[in-house]
Amino acid sequence: MIVGDNHARGCAAEVKQLLSSYFEVFGSINPGAGMKTIKDTASAKVQHLTKKDVVVLWGGSNDICILLTFCYIFTDMEAFITYVNKQSMQSICHSTSYS
């Protein structure tokens, strides 16, 4: 499952083409969403997943314009990773770098 902002658009379809039909790939895109919204959306959608599943959380670019919220991107990612680990799932988080 790939959950992200508009930068993740189309990624689920591309990943699905690269994997065998044994795998299911889902995407949930929230255009213009900040990391907190992406994290909340992902948390609600992953409750039925297991340790065999992988969740990709992709966002942060819509938070960068406000420097003070940049640190919250990582706080939200950390909270999601903690939640996923308690649910015995695997996660991959990606955030746009600020430089």
Steps between C-alpha positions, in 0.01 A plus 500: 500500500630843405352798683618847410454847363481594132867404449405136551235512226534207261758318712268215595424431133870504412593269788216265407639467146841402639368229734348162423126447525565337838520849652222750552592868486272778624546874497332776694589850385411821685599790273627798695492311830753556775679215674255493791206444262694232312593328827139511624371364169756220501428409863131460418566289191760255633304342781429185297860448384743240638876461538509370142386840375705811431376856542674786320435841652601776258464867580632811661537725198186694592636568850835648397369848426463552873841446657357446849293206381798328341588329828140376524542308175742269675291489817200383295714246314639369827150469647386304195801268511434432869134424422592270209756313708241435770271359230785272373516663157796628303529863402701717266481876549615762254509872554617777273832630620534862602814658360 
